[in-house]
């Protein structure tokens, strides 16, 4: 059973990655399962300087998902490179470093700091965080997106993935702008804006008032976004890979995204409530494909009949 997929020049042993912000720095998961099974690891997003994040409460469970307003809490790129990346690079799977730049100028700085650093397989440029001031500015306007991605493209030779927000009118327009700016791939989607209210106390349940909704509730939205992006790419004659994210919790979910056009996927919120979800999916995939007469996973990618 061939599960290998290519994201640009990066070859993954299977199409299942773990999403930024849902897997810590992977070290926490070492006692749970063999991390070498994963297609790729994307640790939590890092910024140029340390961030404390938003005030608590920062997460709240909803009926079919998780609302979070973490606010990119992290120790900054320097400590990440010195203290986190060496361990990450030793676990086996490719490490895709997720970064968030406040401005195009910061792209130059990220490029300098990540240049020729061992263990960096790719960069995922996060222009889609809804829980920080200005976090989605460059992900909601095609021209701003193109400018930011072009600056990052000029600043690095690493494979460049751009993570998109669903909180736009036409996500395909943003995806096309990212490719015009030099993206090697796009990942879709980040969380959907939402809120929760404690009506008895007349208070929002998040200190930030609004947060990003993830989990099973957003899977239909994510599938729609992936399909629309893939259709837009096809119309333009582009073969840019799309990585699907949103509500994935089974092998069936993975294959739905691939049929919609995704080349690979990222498992996110499911890691919180089932830390062994990724090895379970990877165990299910070959059997499910075999039962349906598929010997190569590429036979499914982009085969949706409409």
N, C-alpha and C positions, 0 to 999 in steps of 0.2 A: 504494500500500500504506500503510494508516494504522497506524503503530506508536505513536502518541501514547497515553499513559496518564496518569491523574490520581491523585495521592496527596493526598487532601484537596484543598486549594486549589492545590497545586503540580502544574503540568503538565510532564511529561517528554516529550522528543522520541521516546524509545523506552524500553522497560522494563528496560534493562540498566544497572545501576549498578556501581560498584566498592566492595567492602566495606572497612570500617574496618580498619586495621592491615595491609592487604595491598597498598597502593598508595602508601605513604609519604605525602608531601604533594603528590604528582602531578608536581612539578617534575622528579623523577628520570625520569619517563616521557616527557618532552617530545621527546627524540631518537628515541623508538621509534615513536610514531604521533600522529595529530592528535587531541588530547584533546577537541576540540569535538564529536566523534561520540558521546561517552558520555551516557547518560541523566542521571546525576548522579554527583558525586564525594563520597565520604565519607572524609575523611582520618582518620588514626589518632586513637584516643580521647585526649582531653585531660582532665586532672584540675585541681582548683583550684590546687594547688601542684605544683612539679616533682617527678618521681619518677625514681629511677635504675633501677627495675625489679628483677627477680630476678637472682641470681647465675648466671653461666654454668656449664655449658652450658644454653642456654635453648631450643634447638630440636633435634629429632631426627627423621629420616625413618623412617617405618614402611612396611610392605608396601603399603598403599593410602592413605596419608595422611601428614600432618605433625603431630607433637606439638610444641606450643609452651608455654612458661611465661615469656613476656616480662615480665609483671608491670606492664603499662601504663607502660612507660618513655616519658616525655614531658617537655617543658619547662614545662608549666603553661599555664593559660588566658591569662595576660597576654602571654607571649611569642608564643603562637599567634596571638592577635589582632593583635599588632604586627608580627610577622615572617613568618607563614605565610599568613594569610587574604588579605592584599592580592594576593599572587600567585595563590592559588587562585581568587579571584573574577574574575581576568582570563582564565582559560582557556576560558570559555564555558559549560560545564554548570553547573547549580545546585550549590551547595555545601551539603551537609548536615553540620553540625558534630556530631561524636560526643563526648559528655561522660560522665564517671563521677563521681557525687557520693557522698561517704562517708556522708552523712546527709541527711535532709530539709532541715536548716538550710542545707546547701551549695547546695541548689536555689535558694534565695533569692539567694545570691551569684552563681550562674551567670546567673540571670535578669537581675540588675543589669548584669553585665558584657556580656551579649549583647544587651541592649536597644538597638534602633535601630541596630545595627551593620550597615553596608552589606556586602552579599555573603553574608549568612546566609540561605539559602533555607528551612532547617528545622533542627531539633535532633533528634538521635537519642540518647535517654537509655539508656546502656548499664548495665543492671542484671544483667548476665549474664557478667561476666568471671570465669572459674574460677581465675585464677592470682594473685589478690591476696587478702589477708585481708579477709573480709567482702564480697568482690566479687559474690557471688551471693545474699547475705542477702535483698535486696529483690526478687530474682527467683524465689525458691523458696517464698515464703509469700504467698498472695493478699492478706491484710490489709496486710502490709508493702509489697507492691507498690502497692496502691491508695493507701496513704499517701504513698509517695515520688512517684508519678506526679501525685497531686493537688497536692502541694506545688510540683512543677515546672510543672504547668498553671497554677497561681495566680501563678507567678513570671514567666511569659513569654507573649507573644502570638504567638510563633513557632509554626509547624506542629510538632507534637510526635509523634515516632515513638519507640516503646519497644522495645528489643532484648531478646529473651527467651532464656533458657537452656533446653536440652533436658534438663538434669539434674534433672528433676522427675518426679513420678508422673503428673500430669495437666496438661500444658502449656496446654490450653484454659482451665482454671480461672485460670491466671495471666494469660492473654491477656484474659479477660473482666474481671478485676480491673483491668488496665491501662486498658481502655476505660472502666470505671466511674470510674477516677481522672481521666479526661480525655484519654487518648491519642487522637490523630487517626489513627494507624496503628500497627501492630506489625510488627517484623521478626523472622523466625525461620528459622534458629536460629544461636546462637553455638556454640562448640565443645563437643564431648562429652568428659567427663573420661576420661583414660586414662593409661597409663604404659608405659615401656619399661625393660627390665632387661638389663644386661651380666652374663650368668650366670657368665662366666669370672672376673670380678672381684667378683662378688656385690654389684654396685652398681647403683643406678638410673642411667639415662642422662641424666636431667634433674637438675640441682641441686635443683630444687624438688620432686623425686620424682614428682609427678603434673603433668600438663599438659592442655591442650585439644587434642583431635584434630580436624583439619579435612581437607578433601580428598575424593576419590572415596568413601572408606569411609563417610562420614556422609550421603551423598545419600539413601539410602532412609529414614534416620531423619528427615532434614529434610523430605522429601516427606510422610511420615506426620504430622509435627507441623503442617505447613502445612494439610494436609487436615483434621485434627482441629480446628484453630483455626477454619478457614472454616466447618466444619459447625456448630460451637458458635455462631459469629456468626449464621449463617443461622437457627438455631433461635431465637435471641433477636431476630431481625428487624433485626440490625445490618448495615450496609454498610461497616464499617470496613475499609480496605484492609490486606492482608497482603503483606509483602515476603518472598520466599523466599530463603534463603541455605543453602548447604551442598553442596559437591561439584560445582558447576556448571562445565562445561568445554566445552559445545557448544550450538548452537542447539536441538538436540533436548532437552537438559537444561532449557533455559529454558522451552520449551513444555510440558514435563511439569509444571513448577511452576505455570504459568498454568492448565493444565487442572485441576490440583488445587485451584485457587482463588486463587492469588497474583495480584496486580495487576502486580507488578514483581519483579525479582530483584536480588541482589548477587553479583557474581563475586569470589571471594576467593583461595583458595590457588592456583588455576590461574594467577594473575598471576605467581607466583614461578617456575614452571617453564616458562611460555610467556607472556612479556610482551606478545605481540601477540594474546592470546586474545580480548580484547574486540572489536577490529575484525574479527577472523575471525568471531566470533559474529554481529556486526551485518551482515556481508556475507552470511552464510548465512541469516539469518532471513527476509528478503523472498522469497528463492528457495524456501525450504522451505514457507512459507505459500502462495505462488502454486501450487506443485506440488500442494498439498492443497486448492485451491479456497477459500482464505481471503483475503479482501481487507481485512479489518479485524481487528486482533489481539484486539479485544474479543469477537469471535465465539468465541474459545477459552476465555476466562477462566471458570473454575468449571463446566466442561462435563463433568466426569468422570461416567461412567455406572456406577453400582454396583447 
